[in-house]
Amino acid sequence: MVPNSKDALSVDQRVRQAGLRPTRQRVALADLLFAKGDRHLSAEELHEEALAAGVPVSLATVYNALHQFTEAGLLRILAVEGSKTYFDTNTSDHHHFYIEGENKIFDIDSGPVEVRNLPEPPEGMEICNVDIVVRLRPKRSV
């Protein structure tokens, strides 16, 4: 995959502005991540997309890049299913639906979820985010 020069420049700038060195692999992975708008994907899914797009990258490099992007504030991490982790390109405060058995995750429209009566955090700490994942499954016949 060869992005056009305008896209490459904007992805390159986005990586630089996050404080990361825009290596060829980081820029290629960032382009795959952000070119399709807000989305949720695992490292394995991004790795498959990268290989299909002709980006020669190891799964370890994908994991490293995703964690670097997360630490730089470009992604939000969602631990959903034990060891299953998704990365969300929408870093705003929002909540998610997760379809069990299908491993699909998608945003809950803003508004309907209200979080109240949160506990006081320990001294010296502050609450920075509350993640709510509503798990779904097909209705069972009675």
C-alpha positions in Angstrom: 0.0 0.0 0.0 1.4 3.4 -1.0 -0.6 6.2 0.5 -0.9 9.4 -1.5 1.5 12.1 -0.5 -1.2 14.2 1.3 -2.3 11.2 3.4 1.4 10.3 4.1 2.1 13.8 5.3 -0.9 14.0 7.6 -0.2 10.6 9.1 3.5 11.5 9.5 2.6 14.8 11.2 0.1 13.0 13.5 2.8 10.6 14.6 5.3 13.4 15.1 2.8 15.5 17.1 2.3 12.6 19.4 6.0 12.7 20.2 6.9 9.6 18.2 9.6 9.2 15.5 7.7 8.6 12.2 9.4 5.4 11.2 8.2 3.8 7.9 6.5 1.0 9.9 4.8 3.4 12.4 3.5 5.6 9.6 2.2 2.6 7.6 0.4 1.2 10.7 -1.0 4.6 11.6 -2.3 5.0 8.1 -4.1 1.7 8.3 -5.4 2.5 11.7 -6.8 6.0 11.0 -7.7 5.9 7.3 -11.1 4.3 7.9 -12.3 6.6 10.7 -13.2 5.4 14.2 -12.7 1.7 14.7 -11.8 -1.0 17.2 -9.3 -3.7 16.3 -6.9 -6.1 17.9 -3.2 -6.3 17.2 -3.8 -9.5 15.2 -6.4 -7.8 13.0 -4.1 -4.9 12.3 -1.3 -7.3 11.6 -3.5 -9.1 9.0 -4.4 -5.8 7.4 -0.8 -4.8 7.2 0.3 -8.0 5.5 -2.6 -7.8 3.1 -1.6 -4.2 2.3 2.0 -5.3 1.6 3.4 -3.8 4.8 6.1 -6.2 5.9 5.8 -6.1 9.7 5.9 -8.7 12.5 3.2 -9.1 15.0 5.6 -8.0 17.8 6.2 -4.8 15.9 2.4 -4.2 15.6 2.0 -4.8 19.4 4.8 -2.4 20.1 3.5 0.3 17.8 -0.1 0.0 19.2 1.2 0.4 22.8 3.4 3.4 21.8 0.4 5.0 20.0 -1.7 4.3 23.2 0.9 5.9 25.5 1.1 8.9 23.1 -2.7 9.4 23.3 -3.5 8.4 19.8 -5.4 5.2 20.8 -7.5 4.0 23.7 -7.0 0.4 25.0 -10.0 -1.8 25.7 -9.5 -5.0 27.6 -12.6 -6.9 26.9 -12.2 -10.7 27.1 -9.5 -11.9 29.4 -6.4 -11.6 27.3 -8.3 -10.1 24.3 -7.4 -6.4 23.9 -8.8 -4.0 21.4 -7.5 -0.6 20.4 -9.9 2.2 19.8 -9.1 5.1 17.5 -11.7 7.2 19.2 -10.0 8.4 22.4 -13.0 10.4 23.7 -14.9 9.2 26.8 -17.5 6.8 25.5 -18.7 3.3 26.2 -19.1 0.1 24.2 -21.2 -2.9 23.3 -19.4 -6.2 22.9 -21.0 -9.2 21.1 -19.9 -12.4 22.9 -18.9 -15.2 20.6 -18.4 -12.9 17.7 -15.7 -10.8 19.2 -17.3 -7.6 17.8 -17.1 -4.3 19.7 -18.8 -1.0 18.8 -19.6 2.3 20.4 -22.7 3.0 22.4 -24.2 6.3 21.2 -23.5 9.1 23.6 -26.2 10.0 26.1 -27.9 6.9 27.5 -25.2 5.8 30.0 -24.9 7.6 33.3 -22.3 6.7 35.9 -23.0 7.8 39.5 -21.7 7.2 43.0 -18.1 6.4 42.0 -15.9 5.7 45.0 -13.4 8.2 46.2 -10.0 7.3 44.7 -7.1 6.5 47.0 -5.1 9.5 48.3 -2.9 11.0 45.6 -4.9 9.4 42.8 -7.7 10.7 40.5 -10.2 8.9 38.3 -9.2 9.5 34.7 -11.8 7.4 32.9 -14.6 4.9 33.4 -15.0 2.2 30.8 -18.3 0.4 30.5 -18.6 -2.6 28.2 -22.2 -3.9 27.8 -22.0 -7.5 26.7 -24.5 -8.8 24.2 -25.6 -12.2 22.9 -28.4 -13.4 20.7 -31.7 -13.8 22.6 -32.3 -17.4 23.8 -35.5 -19.2 22.9 -37.8 -20.0 25.8 
